[in-house]
């Protein structure tokens, strides 16, 4: 399986996560607000998806952060 992943620079600074985290990245500039990009952490994908629908500055899909990477499970493709 090909897993789309990117290196998580935040984890590089804090140490790699040993417990997976569901994240939604937020971009205030997308909705005309000032501030740096940040992420919100959720306990379930359902909570994350509800947040995405409500907050217009959010990425369209949640990612799983784990051991130095962020994985987009919605784009996983079988080999």
PDB file of N, CA, C and O in Angstrom:
ATOM      1  N   UNK A   1       0.840  -1.170   0.000  1.00  0.00           N
ATOM      2  CA  UNK A   1       0.000   0.000   0.000  1.00  0.00           C
ATOM      3  C   UNK A   1       0.891   1.242   0.000  1.00  0.00           C
ATOM      4  O   UNK A   1       1.860   1.314   0.756  1.00  0.00           O
ATOM      5  N   UNK A   2       0.568   2.198  -0.832  1.00  0.00           N
ATOM      6  CA  UNK A   2       1.279   3.468  -0.862  1.00  0.00           C
ATOM      7  C   UNK A   2       0.583   4.398   0.118  1.00  0.00           C
ATOM      8  O   UNK A   2      -0.624   4.616   0.023  1.00  0.00           O
ATOM      9  N   UNK A   3       1.333   4.940   1.046  1.00  0.00           N
ATOM     10  CA  UNK A   3       0.762   5.826   2.058  1.00  0.00           C
ATOM     11  C   UNK A   3       1.302   7.232   1.858  1.00  0.00           C
ATOM     12  O   UNK A   3       2.500   7.463   2.019  1.00  0.00           O
ATOM     13  N   UNK A   4       0.425   8.183   1.506  1.00  0.00           N
ATOM     14  CA  UNK A   4       0.905   9.553   1.380  1.00  0.00           C
ATOM     15  C   UNK A   4       1.261  10.098   2.753  1.00  0.00           C
ATOM     16  O   UNK A   4       0.414  10.129   3.646  1.00  0.00           O
ATOM     17  N   UNK A   5       2.477  10.517   2.928  1.00  0.00           N
ATOM     18  CA  UNK A   5       2.929  11.013   4.227  1.00  0.00           C
ATOM     19  C   UNK A   5       3.868  12.179   4.033  1.00  0.00           C
ATOM     20  O   UNK A   5       4.534  12.291   3.004  1.00  0.00           O
ATOM     21  N   UNK A   6       3.917  13.033   5.009  1.00  0.00           N
ATOM     22  CA  UNK A   6       4.910  14.097   5.011  1.00  0.00           C
ATOM     23  C   UNK A   6       5.593  14.096   6.367  1.00  0.00           C
ATOM     24  O   UNK A   6       5.016  13.671   7.368  1.00  0.00           O
ATOM     25  N   UNK A   7       6.810  14.570   6.388  1.00  0.00           N
ATOM     26  CA  UNK A   7       7.543  14.640   7.645  1.00  0.00           C
ATOM     27  C   UNK A   7       6.909  15.726   8.507  1.00  0.00           C
ATOM     28  O   UNK A   7       6.654  16.834   8.035  1.00  0.00           O
ATOM     29  N   UNK A   8       6.663  15.408   9.745  1.00  0.00           N
ATOM     30  CA  UNK A   8       6.033  16.333  10.675  1.00  0.00           C
ATOM     31  C   UNK A   8       7.117  17.133  11.389  1.00  0.00           C
ATOM     32  O   UNK A   8       7.770  16.626  12.300  1.00  0.00           O
ATOM     33  N   UNK A   9       7.305  18.368  10.978  1.00  0.00           N
ATOM     34  CA  UNK A   9       8.363  19.200  11.539  1.00  0.00           C
ATOM     35  C   UNK A   9       8.117  19.535  13.011  1.00  0.00           C
ATOM     36  O   UNK A   9       9.069  19.712  13.771  1.00  0.00           O
ATOM     37  N   UNK A  10       6.859  19.623  13.414  1.00  0.00           N
ATOM     38  CA  UNK A  10       6.552  19.895  14.820  1.00  0.00           C
ATOM     39  C   UNK A  10       7.024  18.745  15.687  1.00  0.00           C
ATOM     40  O   UNK A  10       7.584  18.974  16.760  1.00  0.00           O
ATOM     41  N   UNK A  11       6.809  17.510  15.247  1.00  0.00           N
ATOM     42  CA  UNK A  11       7.254  16.364  16.026  1.00  0.00           C
ATOM     43  C   UNK A  11       8.771  16.310  16.091  1.00  0.00           C
ATOM     44  O   UNK A  11       9.324  15.835  17.083  1.00  0.00           O
ATOM     45  N   UNK A  12       9.449  16.779  15.071  1.00  0.00           N
ATOM     46  CA  UNK A  12      10.905  16.799  15.100  1.00  0.00           C
ATOM     47  C   UNK A  12      11.404  17.655  16.264  1.00  0.00           C
ATOM     48  O   UNK A  12      12.428  17.344  16.872  1.00  0.00           O
ATOM     49  N   UNK A  13      10.684  18.725  16.570  1.00  0.00           N
ATOM     50  CA  UNK A  13      11.061  19.610  17.669  1.00  0.00           C
ATOM     51  C   UNK A  13      10.679  19.031  19.029  1.00  0.00           C
ATOM     52  O   UNK A  13      11.446  19.154  19.985  1.00  0.00           O
ATOM     53  N   UNK A  14       9.507  18.400  19.132  1.00  0.00           N
ATOM     54  CA  UNK A  14       8.989  17.927  20.417  1.00  0.00           C
ATOM     55  C   UNK A  14       9.310  16.470  20.703  1.00  0.00           C
ATOM     56  O   UNK A  14       9.118  16.010  21.829  1.00  0.00           O
ATOM     57  N   UNK A  15       9.787  15.743  19.721  1.00  0.00           N
ATOM     58  CA  UNK A  15       9.957  14.301  19.868  1.00  0.00           C
ATOM     59  C   UNK A  15       8.796  13.594  19.200  1.00  0.00           C
ATOM     60  O   UNK A  15       7.673  14.099  19.194  1.00  0.00           O
ATOM     61  N   UNK A  16       9.058  12.442  18.647  1.00  0.00           N
ATOM     62  CA  UNK A  16       8.031  11.720  17.897  1.00  0.00           C
ATOM     63  C   UNK A  16       6.914  11.222  18.797  1.00  0.00           C
ATOM     64  O   UNK A  16       7.154  10.765  19.915  1.00  0.00           O
ATOM     65  N   UNK A  17       5.693  11.315  18.295  1.00  0.00           N
ATOM     66  CA  UNK A  17       4.530  10.818  19.019  1.00  0.00           C
ATOM     67  C   UNK A  17       4.512   9.295  18.991  1.00  0.00           C
ATOM     68  O   UNK A  17       4.723   8.683  17.944  1.00  0.00           O
ATOM     69  N   UNK A  18       4.264   8.697  20.130  1.00  0.00           N
ATOM     70  CA  UNK A  18       4.135   7.241  20.192  1.00  0.00           C
ATOM     71  C   UNK A  18       2.673   6.816  20.134  1.00  0.00           C
ATOM     72  O   UNK A  18       2.365   5.653  19.873  1.00  0.00           O
ATOM     73  N   UNK A  19       1.780   7.765  20.377  1.00  0.00           N
ATOM     74  CA  UNK A  19       0.340   7.505  20.289  1.00  0.00           C
ATOM     75  C   UNK A  19      -0.199   8.353  19.136  1.00  0.00           C
ATOM     76  O   UNK A  19      -0.003   9.568  19.127  1.00  0.00           O
ATOM     77  N   UNK A  20      -0.867   7.739  18.173  1.00  0.00           N
ATOM     78  CA  UNK A  20      -1.371   8.511  17.025  1.00  0.00           C
ATOM     79  C   UNK A  20      -2.307   9.634  17.459  1.00  0.00           C
ATOM     80  O   UNK A  20      -3.012   9.532  18.463  1.00  0.00           O
ATOM     81  N   UNK A  21      -2.292  10.708  16.671  1.00  0.00           N
ATOM     82  CA  UNK A  21      -3.092  11.893  16.938  1.00  0.00           C
ATOM     83  C   UNK A  21      -3.849  12.228  15.663  1.00  0.00           C
ATOM     84  O   UNK A  21      -3.264  12.208  14.580  1.00  0.00           O
ATOM     85  N   UNK A  22      -5.134  12.535  15.768  1.00  0.00           N
ATOM     86  CA  UNK A  22      -5.922  12.971  14.619  1.00  0.00           C
ATOM     87  C   UNK A  22      -5.888  14.493  14.607  1.00  0.00           C
ATOM     88  O   UNK A  22      -6.313  15.139  15.565  1.00  0.00           O
ATOM     89  N   UNK A  23      -5.386  15.056  13.530  1.00  0.00           N
ATOM     90  CA  UNK A  23      -5.212  16.506  13.418  1.00  0.00           C
ATOM     91  C   UNK A  23      -5.994  17.083  12.242  1.00  0.00           C
ATOM     92  O   UNK A  23      -6.208  16.432  11.220  1.00  0.00           O
ATOM     93  N   UNK A  24      -6.408  18.324  12.433  1.00  0.00           N
ATOM     94  CA  UNK A  24      -6.938  19.134  11.330  1.00  0.00           C
ATOM     95  C   UNK A  24      -6.135  20.425  11.337  1.00  0.00           C
ATOM     96  O   UNK A  24      -6.125  21.160  12.325  1.00  0.00           O
ATOM     97  N   UNK A  25      -5.463  20.692  10.226  1.00  0.00           N
ATOM     98  CA  UNK A  25      -4.692  21.929  10.100  1.00  0.00           C
ATOM     99  C   UNK A  25      -5.621  23.077   9.755  1.00  0.00           C
ATOM    100  O   UNK A  25      -6.537  22.926   8.946  1.00  0.00           O
ATOM    101  N   UNK A  26      -5.378  24.243  10.380  1.00  0.00           N
ATOM    102  CA  UNK A  26      -6.191  25.443  10.183  1.00  0.00           C
ATOM    103  C   UNK A  26      -5.313  26.565   9.657  1.00  0.00           C
ATOM    104  O   UNK A  26      -4.165  26.731  10.067  1.00  0.00           O
ATOM    105  N   UNK A  27      -5.884  27.328   8.739  1.00  0.00           N
ATOM    106  CA  UNK A  27      -5.158  28.408   8.069  1.00  0.00           C
ATOM    107  C   UNK A  27      -5.978  29.697   8.176  1.00  0.00           C
ATOM    108  O   UNK A  27      -6.834  29.952   7.329  1.00  0.00           O
ATOM    109  N   UNK A  28      -5.728  30.510   9.207  1.00  0.00           N
ATOM    110  CA  UNK A  28      -6.526  31.727   9.406  1.00  0.00           C
ATOM    111  C   UNK A  28      -6.535  32.664   8.193  1.00  0.00           C
ATOM    112  O   UNK A  28      -7.535  33.336   7.941  1.00  0.00           O
ATOM    113  N   UNK A  29      -5.432  32.713   7.443  1.00  0.00           N
ATOM    114  CA  UNK A  29      -5.368  33.618   6.285  1.00  0.00           C
ATOM    115  C   UNK A  29      -6.396  33.264   5.212  1.00  0.00           C
ATOM    116  O   UNK A  29      -6.765  34.122   4.410  1.00  0.00           O
ATOM    117  N   UNK A  30      -6.859  32.028   5.185  1.00  0.00           N
ATOM    118  CA  UNK A  30      -7.870  31.618   4.197  1.00  0.00           C
ATOM    119  C   UNK A  30      -9.197  32.328   4.407  1.00  0.00           C
ATOM    120  O   UNK A  30      -9.985  32.487   3.474  1.00  0.00           O
ATOM    121  N   UNK A  31      -9.437  32.755   5.651  1.00  0.00           N
ATOM    122  CA  UNK A  31     -10.710  33.419   5.950  1.00  0.00           C
ATOM    123  C   UNK A  31     -10.504  34.876   6.352  1.00  0.00           C
ATOM    124  O   UNK A  31     -11.350  35.475   7.016  1.00  0.00           O
ATOM    125  N   UNK A  32      -9.371  35.435   5.941  1.00  0.00           N
ATOM    126  CA  UNK A  32      -9.107  36.849   6.166  1.00  0.00           C
ATOM    127  C   UNK A  32      -8.680  37.215   7.576  1.00  0.00           C
ATOM    128  O   UNK A  32      -8.766  38.383   7.956  1.00  0.00           O
ATOM    129  N   UNK A  33      -8.224  36.255   8.357  1.00  0.00           N
ATOM    130  CA  UNK A  33      -7.751  36.539   9.708  1.00  0.00           C
ATOM    131  C   UNK A  33      -6.228  36.514   9.742  1.00  0.00           C
ATOM    132  O   UNK A  33      -5.588  35.888   8.897  1.00  0.00           O
ATOM    133  N   UNK A  34      -5.665  37.189  10.711  1.00  0.00           N
ATOM    134  CA  UNK A  34      -4.218  37.156  10.923  1.00  0.00           C
ATOM    135  C   UNK A  34      -3.864  35.974  11.811  1.00  0.00           C
ATOM    136  O   UNK A  34      -4.701  35.478  12.564  1.00  0.00           O
ATOM    137  N   UNK A  35      -2.631  35.533  11.717  1.00  0.00           N
ATOM    138  CA  UNK A  35      -2.164  34.463  12.591  1.00  0.00           C
ATOM    139  C   UNK A  35      -1.466  33.370  11.814  1.00  0.00           C
ATOM    140  O   UNK A  35      -1.609  33.246  10.597  1.00  0.00           O
ATOM    141  N   UNK A  36      -0.708  32.582  12.550  1.00  0.00           N
ATOM    142  CA  UNK A  36       0.026  31.466  11.962  1.00  0.00           C
ATOM    143  C   UNK A  36      -0.891  30.253  11.801  1.00  0.00           C
ATOM    144  O   UNK A  36      -1.918  30.136  12.470  1.00  0.00           O
ATOM    145  N   UNK A  37      -0.496  29.359  10.903  1.00  0.00           N
ATOM    146  CA  UNK A  37      -1.209  28.099  10.763  1.00  0.00           C
ATOM    147  C   UNK A  37      -1.055  27.309  12.058  1.00  0.00           C
ATOM    148  O   UNK A  37      -0.037  27.420  12.741  1.00  0.00           O
ATOM    149  N   UNK A  38      -2.055  26.522  12.388  1.00  0.00           N
ATOM    150  CA  UNK A  38      -2.030  25.693  13.593  1.00  0.00           C
ATOM    151  C   UNK A  38      -2.891  24.462  13.351  1.00  0.00           C
ATOM    152  O   UNK A  38      -3.562  24.366  12.323  1.00  0.00           O
ATOM    153  N   UNK A  39      -2.877  23.531  14.278  1.00  0.00           N
ATOM    154  CA  UNK A  39      -3.752  22.374  14.138  1.00  0.00           C
ATOM    155  C   UNK A  39      -4.551  22.155  15.405  1.00  0.00           C
ATOM    156  O   UNK A  39      -4.135  22.534  16.500  1.00  0.00           O
ATOM    157  N   UNK A  40      -5.715  21.530  15.232  1.00  0.00           N
ATOM    158  CA  UNK A  40      -6.570  21.095  16.334  1.00  0.00           C
ATOM    159  C   UNK A  40      -6.464  19.578  16.395  1.00  0.00           C
ATOM    160  O   UNK A  40      -6.329  18.924  15.361  1.00  0.00           O
ATOM    161  N   UNK A  41      -6.524  19.017  17.593  1.00  0.00           N
ATOM    162  CA  UNK A  41      -6.439  17.567  17.796  1.00  0.00           C
ATOM    163  C   UNK A  41      -7.815  17.051  18.200  1.00  0.00           C
ATOM    164  O   UNK A  41      -8.514  17.677  18.997  1.00  0.00           O
ATOM    165  N   UNK A  42      -8.202  15.886  17.636  1.00  0.00           N
ATOM    166  CA  UNK A  42      -9.520  15.307  17.894  1.00  0.00           C
ATOM    167  C   UNK A  42      -9.401  13.860  18.340  1.00  0.00           C
ATOM    168  O   UNK A  42      -8.419  13.180  18.045  1.00  0.00           O
ATOM    169  N   UNK A  43     -10.425  13.398  19.062  1.00  0.00           N
ATOM    170  CA  UNK A  43     -10.456  12.015  19.549  1.00  0.00           C
ATOM    171  C   UNK A  43     -11.003  11.055  18.507  1.00  0.00           C
ATOM    172  O   UNK A  43     -10.746   9.854  18.581  1.00  0.00           O
ATOM    173  N   UNK A  44     -11.760  11.570  17.527  1.00  0.00           N
ATOM    174  CA  UNK A  44     -12.333  10.695  16.503  1.00  0.00           C
ATOM    175  C   UNK A  44     -12.372  11.427  15.163  1.00  0.00           C
ATOM    176  O   UNK A  44     -12.309  12.654  15.100  1.00  0.00           O
ATOM    177  N   UNK A  45     -12.477  10.639  14.097  1.00  0.00           N
ATOM    178  CA  UNK A  45     -12.599  11.231  12.760  1.00  0.00           C
ATOM    179  C   UNK A  45     -13.926  11.960  12.619  1.00  0.00           C
ATOM    180  O   UNK A  45     -14.008  12.974  11.926  1.00  0.00           O
ATOM    181  N   UNK A  46     -14.967  11.449  13.273  1.00  0.00           N
ATOM    182  CA  UNK A  46     -16.267  12.102  13.202  1.00  0.00           C
ATOM    183  C   UNK A  46     -16.191  13.526  13.749  1.00  0.00           C
ATOM    184  O   UNK A  46     -16.723  14.456  13.142  1.00  0.00           O
ATOM    185  N   UNK A  47     -15.526  13.696  14.903  1.00  0.00           N
ATOM    186  CA  UNK A  47     -15.350  15.030  15.475  1.00  0.00           C
ATOM    187  C   UNK A  47     -14.549  15.920  14.530  1.00  0.00           C
ATOM    188  O   UNK A  47     -14.889  17.086  14.329  1.00  0.00           O
ATOM    189  N   UNK A  48     -13.496  15.373  13.958  1.00  0.00           N
ATOM    190  CA  UNK A  48     -12.651  16.142  13.045  1.00  0.00           C
ATOM    191  C   UNK A  48     -13.444  16.581  11.819  1.00  0.00           C
ATOM    192  O   UNK A  48     -13.326  17.730  11.392  1.00  0.00           O
ATOM    193  N   UNK A  49     -14.239  15.699  11.251  1.00  0.00           N
ATOM    194  CA  UNK A  49     -15.022  16.038  10.063  1.00  0.00           C
ATOM    195  C   UNK A  49     -16.084  17.094  10.367  1.00  0.00           C
ATOM    196  O   UNK A  49     -16.348  17.962   9.535  1.00  0.00           O
ATOM    197  N   UNK A  50     -16.696  17.028  11.555  1.00  0.00           N
ATOM    198  CA  UNK A  50     -17.660  18.065  11.950  1.00  0.00           C
ATOM    199  C   UNK A  50     -16.968  19.422  12.038  1.00  0.00           C
ATOM    200  O   UNK A  50     -17.508  20.432  11.585  1.00  0.00           O
ATOM    201  N   UNK A  51     -15.765  19.440  12.625  1.00  0.00           N
ATOM    202  CA  UNK A  51     -15.005  20.684  12.739  1.00  0.00           C
ATOM    203  C   UNK A  51     -14.686  21.248  11.359  1.00  0.00           C
ATOM    204  O   UNK A  51     -14.810  22.452  11.136  1.00  0.00           O
ATOM    205  N   UNK A  52     -14.279  20.390  10.440  1.00  0.00           N
ATOM    206  CA  UNK A  52     -13.933  20.827   9.082  1.00  0.00           C
ATOM    207  C   UNK A  52     -15.127  21.509   8.419  1.00  0.00           C
ATOM    208  O   UNK A  52     -14.961  22.516   7.730  1.00  0.00           O
ATOM    209  N   UNK A  53     -16.322  20.971   8.621  1.00  0.00           N
ATOM    210  CA  UNK A  53     -17.526  21.567   8.029  1.00  0.00           C
ATOM    211  C   UNK A  53     -17.839  22.939   8.625  1.00  0.00           C
ATOM    212  O   UNK A  53     -18.365  23.812   7.935  1.00  0.00           O
ATOM    213  N   UNK A  54     -17.518  23.127   9.905  1.00  0.00           N
ATOM    214  CA  UNK A  54     -17.842  24.377  10.588  1.00  0.00           C
ATOM    215  C   UNK A  54     -16.809  25.472  10.394  1.00  0.00           C
ATOM    216  O   UNK A  54     -17.167  26.644  10.278  1.00  0.00           O
ATOM    217  N   UNK A  55     -15.536  25.112  10.357  1.00  0.00           N
ATOM    218  CA  UNK A  55     -14.465  26.110  10.283  1.00  0.00           C
ATOM    219  C   UNK A  55     -13.955  26.211   8.854  1.00  0.00           C
ATOM    220  O   UNK A  55     -13.318  25.287   8.348  1.00  0.00           O
ATOM    221  N   UNK A  56     -14.232  27.320   8.215  1.00  0.00           N
ATOM    222  CA  UNK A  56     -13.900  27.502   6.791  1.00  0.00           C
ATOM    223  C   UNK A  56     -12.401  27.562   6.517  1.00  0.00           C
ATOM    224  O   UNK A  56     -11.985  27.348   5.378  1.00  0.00           O
ATOM    225  N   UNK A  57     -11.578  27.848   7.525  1.00  0.00           N
ATOM    226  CA  UNK A  57     -10.139  27.927   7.324  1.00  0.00           C
ATOM    227  C   UNK A  57      -9.425  26.603   7.490  1.00  0.00           C
ATOM    228  O   UNK A  57      -8.197  26.550   7.429  1.00  0.00           O
ATOM    229  N   UNK A  58     -10.182  25.522   7.702  1.00  0.00           N
ATOM    230  CA  UNK A  58      -9.587  24.203   7.959  1.00  0.00           C
ATOM    231  C   UNK A  58      -9.243  23.474   6.658  1.00  0.00           C
ATOM    232  O   UNK A  58      -9.871  23.689   5.621  1.00  0.00           O
ATOM    233  N   UNK A  59      -8.233  22.611   6.740  1.00  0.00           N
ATOM    234  CA  UNK A  59      -7.933  21.704   5.626  1.00  0.00           C
ATOM    235  C   UNK A  59      -9.167  20.836   5.379  1.00  0.00           C
ATOM    236  O   UNK A  59     -10.008  20.684   6.265  1.00  0.00           O
ATOM    237  N   UNK A  60      -9.272  20.274   4.192  1.00  0.00           N
ATOM    238  CA  UNK A  60     -10.446  19.497   3.822  1.00  0.00           C
ATOM    239  C   UNK A  60     -10.463  18.099   4.436  1.00  0.00           C
ATOM    240  O   UNK A  60     -11.527  17.495   4.569  1.00  0.00           O
ATOM    241  N   UNK A  61      -9.289  17.580   4.811  1.00  0.00           N
ATOM    242  CA  UNK A  61      -9.222  16.234   5.387  1.00  0.00           C
ATOM    243  C   UNK A  61      -8.339  16.219   6.634  1.00  0.00           C
ATOM    244  O   UNK A  61      -7.352  16.951   6.708  1.00  0.00           O
ATOM    245  N   UNK A  62      -8.696  15.385   7.613  1.00  0.00           N
ATOM    246  CA  UNK A  62      -7.826  15.234   8.782  1.00  0.00           C
ATOM    247  C   UNK A  62      -6.624  14.359   8.432  1.00  0.00           C
ATOM    248  O   UNK A  62      -6.653  13.611   7.455  1.00  0.00           O
ATOM    249  N   UNK A  63      -5.575  14.459   9.236  1.00  0.00           N
ATOM    250  CA  UNK A  63      -4.398  13.605   9.072  1.00  0.00           C
ATOM    251  C   UNK A  63      -4.116  12.904  10.394  1.00  0.00           C
ATOM    252  O   UNK A  63      -4.533  13.361  11.458  1.00  0.00           O
ATOM    253  N   UNK A  64      -3.404  11.792  10.308  1.00  0.00           N
ATOM    254  CA  UNK A  64      -2.964  11.093  11.502  1.00  0.00           C
ATOM    255  C   UNK A  64      -1.484  11.382  11.687  1.00  0.00           C
ATOM    256  O   UNK A  64      -0.676  11.110  10.800  1.00  0.00           O
ATOM    257  N   UNK A  65      -1.134  11.930  12.838  1.00  0.00           N
ATOM    258  CA  UNK A  65       0.272  12.196  13.165  1.00  0.00           C
ATOM    259  C   UNK A  65       0.772  11.048  14.031  1.00  0.00           C
ATOM    260  O   UNK A  65       0.143  10.681  15.023  1.00  0.00           O
ATOM    261  N   UNK A  66       1.935  10.477  13.631  1.00  0.00           N
ATOM    262  CA  UNK A  66       2.469   9.331  14.363  1.00  0.00           C
ATOM    263  C   UNK A  66       3.929   9.125  13.990  1.00  0.00           C
ATOM    264  O   UNK A  66       4.276   9.031  12.812  1.00  0.00           O
ATOM    265  N   UNK A  67       4.770   9.057  15.000  1.00  0.00           N
ATOM    266  CA  UNK A  67       6.194   8.754  14.835  1.00  0.00           C
ATOM    267  C   UNK A  67       6.900   9.586  13.773  1.00  0.00           C
ATOM    268  O   UNK A  67       7.647   9.059  12.949  1.00  0.00           O
ATOM    269  N   UNK A  68       6.656  10.877  13.802  1.00  0.00           N
ATOM    270  CA  UNK A  68       7.391  11.780  12.920  1.00  0.00           C
ATOM    271  C   UNK A  68       6.790  12.012  11.554  1.00  0.00           C
ATOM    272  O   UNK A  68       7.407  12.668  10.715  1.00  0.00           O
ATOM    273  N   UNK A  69       5.588  11.484  11.305  1.00  0.00           N
ATOM    274  CA  UNK A  69       4.940  11.662  10.008  1.00  0.00           C
ATOM    275  C   UNK A  69       3.488  12.062  10.187  1.00  0.00           C
ATOM    276  O   UNK A  69       2.884  11.820  11.232  1.00  0.00           O
ATOM    277  N   UNK A  70       2.942  12.674   9.157  1.00  0.00           N
ATOM    278  CA  UNK A  70       1.515  12.919   9.073  1.00  0.00           C
ATOM    279  C   UNK A  70       1.002  12.114   7.884  1.00  0.00           C
ATOM    280  O   UNK A  70       1.536  12.206   6.779  1.00  0.00           O
ATOM    281  N   UNK A  71      -0.043  11.323   8.129  1.00  0.00           N
ATOM    282  CA  UNK A  71      -0.594  10.445   7.105  1.00  0.00           C
ATOM    283  C   UNK A  71      -2.000  10.865   6.736  1.00  0.00           C
ATOM    284  O   UNK A  71      -2.834  11.112   7.606  1.00  0.00           O
ATOM    285  N   UNK A  72      -2.258  10.945   5.451  1.00  0.00           N
ATOM    286  CA  UNK A  72      -3.598  11.242   4.962  1.00  0.00           C
ATOM    287  C   UNK A  72      -4.223   9.916   4.548  1.00  0.00           C
ATOM    288  O   UNK A  72      -3.951   9.411   3.459  1.00  0.00           O
ATOM    289  N   UNK A  73      -5.059   9.352   5.417  1.00  0.00           N
ATOM    290  CA  UNK A  73      -5.615   8.024   5.126  1.00  0.00           C
ATOM    291  C   UNK A  73      -6.651   8.065   3.999  1.00  0.00           C
ATOM    292  O   UNK A  73      -6.945   7.033   3.396  1.00  0.00           O
ATOM    293  N   UNK A  74      -7.199   9.230   3.714  1.00  0.00           N
ATOM    294  CA  UNK A  74      -8.182   9.334   2.651  1.00  0.00           C
ATOM    295  C   UNK A  74      -7.546   9.202   1.267  1.00  0.00           C
ATOM    296  O   UNK A  74      -8.248   8.973   0.282  1.00  0.00           O
ATOM    297  N   UNK A  75      -6.234   9.345   1.188  1.00  0.00           N
ATOM    298  CA  UNK A  75      -5.546   9.234  -0.092  1.00  0.00           C
ATOM    299  C   UNK A  75      -4.684   7.981  -0.183  1.00  0.00           C
ATOM    300  O   UNK A  75      -3.853   7.876  -1.085  1.00  0.00           O
ATOM    301  N   UNK A  76      -4.862   7.036   0.724  1.00  0.00           N
ATOM    302  CA  UNK A  76      -4.090   5.782   0.649  1.00  0.00           C
ATOM    303  C   UNK A  76      -4.551   5.014  -0.595  1.00  0.00           C
ATOM    304  O   UNK A  76      -5.739   4.956  -0.915  1.00  0.00           O
ATOM    305  N   UNK A  77      -3.583   4.439  -1.270  1.00  0.00           N
ATOM    306  CA  UNK A  77      -3.884   3.716  -2.515  1.00  0.00           C
ATOM    307  C   UNK A  77      -3.247   2.338  -2.466  1.00  0.00           C
ATOM    308  O   UNK A  77      -2.093   2.196  -2.063  1.00  0.00           O
ATOM    309  N   UNK A  78      -3.994   1.329  -2.875  1.00  0.00           N
ATOM    310  CA  UNK A  78      -3.373  -0.005  -2.945  1.00  0.00           C
ATOM    311  C   UNK A  78      -2.342  -0.062  -4.061  1.00  0.00           C
ATOM    312  O   UNK A  78      -2.474   0.638  -5.065  1.00  0.00           O
ATOM    313  N   UNK A  79      -1.316  -0.892  -3.894  1.00  0.00           N
ATOM    314  CA  UNK A  79      -0.285  -1.031  -4.937  1.00  0.00           C
ATOM    315  C   UNK A  79      -0.786  -1.899  -6.051  1.00  0.00           C
ATOM    316  O   UNK A  79      -0.066  -2.135  -7.021  1.00  0.00           O
TER     317      UNK A  79
END
